[in-house]
Amino acid sequence: MEQIARAAGVAKQTIYNQFGNKEALFRAIVTQRCSELLDTLLGSAPDENGIEQILTRFATALLDILLEPSALALHRLIVAESRRLPRVGRLYYESGPQRGNQRLARYLQAQCERGVLTIDDPELAAQQFTGALLGSLRTRALVLDEPVPQVEIDKVVRHTVQCFLALHRTQR
């Protein structure tokens, strides 16, 4: 709380007056940041391009956002505090990863209905898609505390999208 107050240029008591306690502050930060990320990622019309372009754009935006230093710092903070403040961890999960995967799953379901994809469980497919993207890259960024080169991000995006479509694209 002292670091936050210092960064904001206010007294610690001002933050407590505004938010009440540390949990309420975390909740406000998490809710706002997750909403910003999802609006950026999922704000465009999903059917304006081919599915490969849409998934590539989504995957690239997801990694660009979640590998930002501020997003990594928030992730570290949530992981560190979620055991002590489980409601904050749940809020983060529900507002971010779960909500994002549900939105992606709805897009995938719509593509199934159009005959573009064949997926038995769109929600599981969405989780696996985002998991394949984030897995090693975010772990690397978190533990090494250094940026991941764009060429590596592009390589992971390309491979993940190709594998996903090889598995799920409807054969005509």
Residue, then its C-alpha position, 0 to 999 in steps of 0.5 A: m500500500e505504501q508503494i501504491a501511495r508513493a506511486a500515486g503521489v498521495a498519502k496511504q490514508t487517502i487510498y484507504n479512504q478511497f478503497g477501504n482496504k487492500e482487497a477492495l483496491f486489488r478488486a478495483i485494479v483487477t476489474q479495470r485491467c481485465s476489462e481493458l484487456l478484453d475490450t482491446l482483444l475482443g472489440s472488433a467484428p470477428d467475421e470481417n476476415g478469414i478464421e486464420q487471420i482472426l485467430t492470428r490477430f487475436a493471438t498476437a494481441l493477447l500475447d502483446i497485452l499479457l506480456e507487457p510489464s504492467a500485465l506481468a506485474l499484475h499477474r505476479l501480484i495476483v498470484a502472490e496475494s490470491r492465497r491470502l485474498p482468495r476473492v481477489g484471485r477469483l475475481y481476476y480469474e472470472s474477469g480475465p481468463q474465464r471471461g476471455n475464454q468464454r468470448l473466444a468459445r462463442y466465436l469458435q461456436a459461431q464458426c462451427e455453426r457456419g461450418v468452418l470449424t468442427i469442435d465438440d467443446p468450444e470452451l475447452a478448445a478456447q482454453q487450450f488455444t490460449g494455454a498453448l499461446l501463453g504457456s512457455l512465453r509468459t512463464r519465461a517473461l515472468v521468471l526471467d523478467e525480460p521481454v520476449p522478442q517479437v520474432e518468438i511471439d510471431k513464431v508461437v502464434r503462427h504455430t499455435v494457429q496452424c495446429f489449432l486449424a489443422l485439428h479443428r478446420t472442417q474438411r470440405 
